[in-house]
Amino acid sequence: MIKVVGIRFKPAGKVYDFDAGAFVMSPGDPVIVETEQGLGFGFVAIAPELRDEKTVKRELKKVYRMASEEDFRQREKNRALEKRAHAFCLGCIKKLKLKMNLFTVEGTFDANKLTFFFTADGRVDFRELVKMLVKEYRIRIEMRQVGIRNQAKMCGGIGRCGRVLCCSTFLEKFEPVSIRMAKEQGLSLNPTKISGQCGRLMCCLTFENETYRGLRSDFPKIGRMVTTPKGRGKIVRHNVICNRVAVRLEEGQELEIELRDIQLESGRKDKRSQKGQEKR
């Protein structure tokens, strides 16, 4: 058996498994762990648990030690270095007239490597830029081009809902998003209304889609003729959150009515209507 602990390095980053060894840890505890890039500073996301070594697919890196006050001071020094490197790199980009958007810099805990994250429309020849950075800082330099969604995740921001971006708070990875999900949820297909800060379709369309599909399964299809307390009509719109449907009556009037108050033309009531009556 091996004791495995889940460690997260960023607030909304992926959780990685490490060998906890003999350490006693709880969620939220700061730790120093061994990584492929050297020592790393992270926080316990999942408490240690025993697992069969056969179920662990690869050899796990170990928790080096619990973080101390000195480690927190080192992290602050690293952040100061990252800020200076960001400003210096922006100056070099401007000098070299490179078409790239540098948005953040991250360094390893032991400050032996700096990674510069940027976005660009195409490939960028940054060889001269790397030479300038190596000459200035005398450490390993990596330039990493990422997508616009990754930029939003790393930089954070406020979405159109007024809350902090989902990708920078709890989404660990990006799932495919399609315009069909917006149709399923009855949203406007105007790109400006269903796109996030990154300019791509909002991530919430993905993880809300299953709920909408479940709620909509009991609704009669749009275009179905139904009978309402005010006469016959055709369903023109669903309001799954409020459990209502919009019906256009034969006289041309349109009204929104509770799902339980409609009756299908075949003479049998809607499934949800029957469920509501059974509860009564």
N, C-alpha and C positions, 0 to 999 in steps of 0.2 A: 504494500500500500504506500501511496505517496500523498503528502498534504499539499493541495493546490490552492492558491489564492489568486483572485482576480484583481489586476492592477490597471488603473486608468491614469494616463499621463495628461490628458486634457479634459476640461469640464464635460464636453459632449463627445469625447474620443472613444475609440474602440477599447474594449476591455481585453487585456492580455493575461494569459495564464502563466504563473510563475511557481517555482518550487518554494513553499513557505519554510521548509526546514523545521527548526525547533522554535521559531518565533511565534509568539501569541499576538494576534492582530485582530482588530475590529474594523468594520467599514468606516472610512474617513481617516484612518491613521496614515501619516506620511511615512514613506519608506524609500530607501535607496536600493535599486535593483540592478542586476547585470543585464546589459543589452548588447546587441551586435555592434552598436556604436560606442560602447563604453558604459560607464555608470549612468543611470537615469533616475530622475526624481519623479515619484508618482504617489498616488493615494490608493488605499485599499477600497475597491468597489464591491467586491464579493468576498465575504468572510472565508477563511480557510476551511476546506473540506477534504475528507479522505477519499481517494479514488484508487481503483485498481490500476497498477502500472500498465497493464495490457490495454486499457482503454485510452491511455495517453498516446497520441499518434507520434509525437516527436519528443526529443529530449528538452526538458524545460530549463530555462535560465533560473538562477536562484535569487532570492531576496538577499541582498548583501548585508543590510542592517536597517534598523529603524532610524528615521531622519532626526537630526539634532538641530539646535538653534544655529550652529555653524553652517549647516546645510541650507537653512533658510537664507542666511546672509549670502551664501554663495549663489543661491538662485537669484537674489536681487542684483548681485554683481553681473550675472549672466544677462539679465534683462537690460541692464545699463549698456552692456557690450552690444546686445542686439539692436538697441535703439541707435547707438552711434554707427553701427555697421549699416543700418537701414539708410540713415542720412547720407553717409559716405557713398553708398552704392547709387543712390538717386542722383548724386552729383556726377558720378562716373557715367551713368546712363545718358544723362543730358549732354555730357561732353562728347561721348561717342555717337550720339544721335541714334540710339537704338530704339526700335519700336516695340517696347515692352512695358508692362505695368507691374512694377514691383510693389507688393502690398504688405509683406511681412518677412521677418528674418527670425530663424530659430537656431539656437545653439545647443550643443550637448551639455550635460551637467558639468563635465570636467573641462569644458571650454576648449576642446581640441578640434572642433568642427563647427562651421556655420553653414546653414542651409538657407538659400534665398529663394523665396516663393514668388512667382510672377505669372501673369497671364499675357497672352499675345495672340494675334490673329493667325500667325503661322510660325514657321521655324525661325529662330533667332540665332545669329552667329555671335555668341557671347565669349569667345575665346580671349579677346583682348580685355574684356571686363573681368574675367577670372584672374588674369595676370595682374591686373591692378589691385584686386582684392587680396590676392596672396601676398603681394609685395607689401601691402599695408598691414595685414594682420598676422602673417606668418603661420597660418594654420590651414587645415583642410577646408576647401570651399566647394560647395555643391549648389548648382543652379537647377531649380526644379520648376518646370512649367506645368501648371495645373489648370483645370477647367474653372469656369465662372462659378459653378456651384460650390466648389471647394473654397473659392475665395470668400463667398458669403458665409460659409461655415466657420472659417478661420477668423474672419473679421467681425462677425456678428452684426446685429442691427435690429431694427424694429419692423415687423411686418405690417401689412395693411389692416390686420386684425387688432393692432395696438399692443401686441405681445412681442417678446423677444423671439427672434427667428427659431423655428423648430430645429433646424439643422445645427444651430450653435448651442442648443440646450439639451436635447435628448436623443436626436437621431444619430445613430452610430454609423449608418451607411445609407447611401442614396438608392432608392428603389425606382424602377422605370415608371414614368408618369405619362399618361396619354390623354388626348383631348376627349376620348370616349368617357373618361371618368368624370369630366366636367358635365358632359351631357347626362350621364347617369344621375348626377346630383342636381340637375335642373338649373345649372348656373349659366350666366351669360357667357357666350363664346367669344366675347370681346377680349383679345389678348391682353390688353392693359388691365383687365379686371380679374384675370385668373393667373397672372404671372407674379412671381415673387420679386424680391429685391434684386435677385441675380438676373432677372429677365427671362427665366425659364418658368415652366408650369409649376405652380405651387406644390410643394411636397405633401401638404395636408390633403390634397386630392387623393393621394395613394392610401394613407392609413385611415381615411374616413370612408373610402369607397365601399369596403365590405359592410359597414354599418348601413349605408344607404341601400345597398343591394338587398340586405336582409329585411329592412323595413318595407322596401318597395315590392317584395315578393308577394305580399297579400293584397296589393292594389290591383284593380282591374286595369287593363291596358287603355292607353289614351286612344280615343276614337270610339270606345265602347258605348253603346246606348244603355242608359240606365233610367230608372224611375225615381224621382225625388218627391218629397211632400209638396213641392210646387209644380210638379209636372215632369214630362219626359224631357230628356236632354242627352247631350253627348259630352263625355269626359274630355276636357281639353288640356288639363294640367294637374300635376300631383303636388301636394305639399306634405311630404312624408314626415317632416319634423312635427308638424301640428296634427298629423293624422287626418288630413282633409283633402278633398279634391275639388277642382274647379269644374263646373258643369255649365255648358251653354244650352239653355232651354230652347225649345222649338220656336218660341216667340222672339228669340234673339237675345234675351236677357242672360247675363252671365252671373253666377253666384258661386261662392265657395261654401261647401257643406261638409259636415262630419262624415267620415267613411261609413259609419254604422247606419247612417240615415239614407243610404242609397240602396236600390235593389236592381239587380241585373235584369235585363230584358227576358232572359230565359226563365225567370221566375224564382231562381235561387238567389239568396242574398250573398253578399261578399263574405269571404272567409272570416275576416276580422269582425264583420258585423255579427256573424253567427257566434263567434267567440265572446263578443261583448254581451250578447243576449244570454248565453249560457252562464256567464258570471252573475248576471242578475238573478 
